[in-house]
Amino acid sequence: MQEKRTEGIHDIVFVTDKHGKRNRTDDIEKIAYDSRKDVYFITYKDGKTYPYRSCDIHIIKNSLRNKQSASIFEYLLQMAEFSDIKNEDGENLLVKNLAKSKFINDESALSIYLNPRKRKTNKINAGSLIFPFGCNNSQFNAVRTAMDNQISIIQGPPGTGKTQTILNIIANLLMNKKTVLIVSNNNDATKNVYEKMASEKYKLDFICAFNGKRENIENFLKTQQQFYPEYIQEWRNQLSFFSSLLDEDIKELEEYFKATERISTIKTELSALELEYKYFNNNYYEQYDNKRLMNKSTYSLMKLLQEIQISYSEKEKISFFKKLKIRIEYGLGKKPFWKTDPETIIDTIKATYYVLKKDELEKELKKKEDFIKYFKPSEVYEK
């Protein structure tokens, strides 16, 4: 056998055989894997060994088998001793639950927390997201980040929309057929989320169960209906019909937020540019004809400026052939061209750059402002 390795029984092992897929972890003595044949050889506690195709074996790794993960988990267990969160019997809830954790799924968020080097990202298309509770730019990015990563930390002062963000994350998880556990160190925070979901507008109280006290769980189970409410099926039908249109709306919503952010940046850049241009105008006295420069891009002008400044700073002059090239390509300089003054060339390029850059930013600003003027985010939320 090649690459033979032994899997500890501390992992969870599901075996598919004639009896179906079953958890056989407690029955297994050891496992060996033949990579050449792609076959597992499982020895059970009765001493018998059987071969299995890899497709018939599902091994869920235990994160605690990693020394670093186990060490950090032990530290968390020790810190839990200082927690004052008690159950109805006065027991330390954190210690009680952590002490029972002999297995942590290697693919779980807790496993990533214990060993961040395992971190994976799952980039999703922004068009696949929904925002039924509305959002701004930072909330949009927070939801997308949360959906892309197993662990996210979203923080902000009161009134900045953290609950709104949580509700949008829940909505997207539910749309992806996931279950959600909402926890807090006080009941008010979880009740706030519940009340929003149970409102007349969303009517999602039937999927929200308060845990903690046994009577909460019992009350939830007693009030459950055998079938989903009719409006849920209506939502599903609408979503399947409008999903492609909604994807386009969400992409435009993302562009809307990018545009609003870019508008702020452009205004800052324009203000700085105008101040710099005003200072420049007060300190230069001569420039060459710049008609041909006005047809160039700001990028090409900045590249030319840097090229000339580097050459001039190193040699304190511009070569004969460089002056000739500038005259032919850009129309800059005196006649005869070899009498061209390097500093005047630099000032001419700078003056032209300021004018073109200002025009470029103003055109972009108008385009962005026109876009956000006619785009209505509220219409996307309502859908």
N, C-alpha and C positions, 0 to 999 in steps of 0.2 A: 504494500500500500504506500501511496505517496501523501505527504503532508498530513500524516496521521495525527489527530489531536483529540484530546479527551474533554468532553463538555461536562462540567460539574452538575450534580443533581440539584443545585441551588437555582438553576434556570428552570423555567417552566417549559415542558415539552409536550406538544400535541402530536399524536400519531394517528394517521388515517389508515385504517385497514378495513376488513370486511364488516366490522362493527360500526364503521363511521369514524368521524374525527373525535378523539377523546384525549383528555388530559391524563397522561400516563406517568407524570413526574414521580409520584410516590412509589411506582413499581420498578423504576429503572435503577440499575446498579452503575452502569457506565455507558458512554456513547463513543464510538470511533467513526471517523469520516474518511472515506477513500475519495480524494479529489479526482483521481484518474477515471474512476468509474461513476463519480457523482452519486455515491451510495453511502448511507449511514448503516452502521452495524450497532444494534442496541442489545445490550446484555441486561436481562431482567434479574430481579432478586432471586428468582428460582433457578438461576444459573443458565438459562437458555438464551441463545443469541440469535437474532433475526436480522436479515438485511432489509433495508427500506430505501426506496427511491427518494431523492432529496425533495421532490414535490409532495411527498407524503409526510414529511416531517416539518413541523413549525416550532422553532425554538425561540422563546421570548427571553432575551438576556436579562439577567439580574444586575442592575447597575452597582449594587453593593459588593460585587465581586472585584470591582476596581478599588485599589487601595486608597486612591485620593478621594473617591466618592464616599467610601466607607468612613474615612477619617473625618470628612466634613459633616457627614450625617451624625456621627458620634458627638461631634461638637454641638450640633443643633439640638441633639437630645439632652446634652448637659445644660445648654442655655434654656431649654424648655422648663427646667426646674424652677426658674425664676418667674414663670408666667403665673398670673393671677386669674386666668380663665378657668373656671370650675364648672362641673356639671351639677345636676340636682343633688347628687350624693356627696358633693364637696371634693371630688377627685380632680386632679390637674388634667384637663382634657388633652393638652399637647403631649404631655409625658405618656399618658395612657395610650394615645393613638400612635405616637412615634415608636414606642417600645414594641408594639405589635408588628411594626413594619420590617419584616424579614426579607421582603421582596419589593424592588422598585423597578418597574419596567424601564429598560434601557432607552426606549423611545419617548418616555414621558417628559413633561416639562420639568418635574422635580429632578430627573436624572441630568438634564442639561444644567440646572441650577447647581447641582453638586459638582459637575465637571463641564464648565463652559466650553472647553475645547471640542466637545461633541456637537456644538451648536450648528444647526442647519437652518437655512432660509428657504422659504417656498414662495418665490415671487409670483404674485398674481396680477392679472390684468385689472386695472382700475375699473374697467367697464363691467367687471363681474361683481362689483360691490353695490350695495344699496344703502340709502340714507333716509329711512322713513321718518326719523326724528330730527332731520335737518342738521346742518353742520356749517362751520366756517373752515378756513384753510388749514389751521392747526389741527382741528378735529378730523378733517378729511385725512390728513397725513397720519394722525394717530391711529385711526381705524385701519388704514392700509398697512401700517407698520405692525399692528397687533395681529393682523391676518397673515402677515408674511413670516412672523417669528413665533417661536414657542413661548418665549417670555418677553413681555414688554412692561415698561414702567411709564405710566402716564401721570404727570403731576402738574399741579397748578393751584393758585389761590382760590378761595371760595368764589363761586359765581362765574367761573371761566368755562363751564360746560363739561365738567368731567362726567357727570351723570348722563348727560346727553350722549357723550362719546361711548360710555358703557352700553347704553341702550342700542346704539347703532352696531356695536360689536356683537351684542347678543343677537340682533336681527340677522346679521350676516352669518353667524354660526348656525342659527336655526335654519336659514336657507340652505346651508350646506349639510343639513341633517345631523347636526351635532347636539349633544346635551351640554348644558351650562350650569356650573355651580358658582353661585355668588356668595361670597363670604365677607364679613366685616367685623370689626371689634365692637360695633354697636348696632342695635336693631333699626335705628332711624335710617341709616344708609340703605339697608336692604329693603326697608319698607318704601323708601322713596322710589327705588327702581320698580318695585312691585306696583305701586300706585300708578306710575306712568304706563306700565304695560296693561294694567287692568282698566285703564280709562275707557270711556265710552267710544273713543275714536279707534282704539286698537283691540279691545276685548280679548286680551291674551291671558287673563287671570287663570283660566282653566289649565294652563301649562306651568303655572308657578306654584311650587310647593315650599312652604316654610319648614325647614328642618329644626333641629335643636331639641325641642320638647317633643315627647312621644305623642302628646295630644294634637300637636300641629300636623304631624304626619297622618294620624288617624282621621282628623277632620278633612284633610285633603283627599284621602282615599274615599271617604264617604260621599263626597260631593262630586266625584268623577262620573261622567256619563260614558255610556258604552261606545258612542260614536262622536267624532269631531263635530263641532257646530257647522251648520250649512255654509256660513260665510267663509269658513276656511277653504272649503272646496271652491268657492267662487274666486277667492284670492289666487288659488293655484291655477285655475283656468285662465284668469287674467294675466298672471305672470308668464305662463307658457306662451300666451298670445303676444304679449308686449315685451318679452324679454330682450329681443334684439334691439327694439326701439329704446328700451331703458338703458341698455349698454351704451348706446350712442349718447344718450343724455348724460350719463355718468362721466363719460369721457369729456364731454363738453363742460361739465361741472368742474372737472379737474383743470381744464384749460382756463376756465373762469377764475379759479383761485390762483393759478399761475399768473394770469394777466393782472389781477389786482396786486399781487406781490411785485410783479415787474413794474407796474405803474409807479409804485412807491420808490423803487430803485431808480427808475428813469428820472423822476423828479429830483431826487438827491444828486444824481449825476449831472443833470442840467444846471442845478444851482451851483455846484462846485465848478463846472466848466465855465459858466458865465463869470464867476468871481475870478477864476484864473485868467480868462481872456481879458477882463478889465485891467488886471494887473499887468498883463503882457502888453496891452496897448499903450500903457503909460511909460513903457520902458524900451520901446524900439522905435526907430526913426525912418527906416528905409526898407523897401522890399522890391523884388523883381516882379515882372509881369507873371501872373499865375493862372492865366486862362486855361492852359493845358492841364495844370494841376487840378483844377476844379472838376475835371472829368475822371479823376482817379478816386479809388476807394480810400476810406480812412485807414484801413489796414495797410494798404500799399504805401501810403504816406508815412505812417508810423514806422514801417519797415525801412523806408528810404532814410528817414530822419535818424534812426538808430545807426544805420550803416555809415552815414556821413559823420555823425557825432563821434563814433568810435574811431574812425580814420583820422579825424581832425584832432581829437584829444591825444592820440598816440604820436602823430607826426607834426602837429601844429600847422598843418596845411593839407590841401587836397591835391592829389596828383593831376598832371596834365590830362591824362587819359580819363580820369574820373570826371573832371570838369567837362570834357568833350561828351562823355556819355550822358551826363546830366542835362547838357544843352540839347542834345539830339532827342533823348527820350522824354524829357519833361519841359523843354523850352526855357530852362532857367539859366540866368547869367547875363553877363555883359557881352558887348561886341567890341573887340574880339573876346571870345569865350575864356581865354586863358587869364584874363584880368578879373574874372569872376571872384567876388569876395565870399569866402566860406561862411562867415557869420551871417551875411545877408541871405545866403541860400537857406541856412538853418531857420532864420527868422521868417522867411517867406513860407517855408513848409509848415512851420508852427501856426502862422496866421491862417493859412488855408485849411489846416487840420481843424482848428477851432470852428471855423465857419461850417465845414462839411459835417463835423461831428454833431454840432448843434442841430443842423437840419435833419440829420439821420435820427437823432433821439426824438425830435419833435414829431417826425413822421411815424415812428414806432409808437410813441405815446398816443397819438390820435387813433391809430389802428386798434390799440388795446382798449382805449376808452370807448370807442365805437362798439367793440365787442361786448364789453360788460354793460353798456347802456341798454342793449336790446336782449341780453340774456337774463332770464328770470330764474334764479336758483329755487325759489319757492315752488315753482311749477314742477320741478324735478322731484322735490320732496313729496309733493302731493301724490305723484304717480306711485 
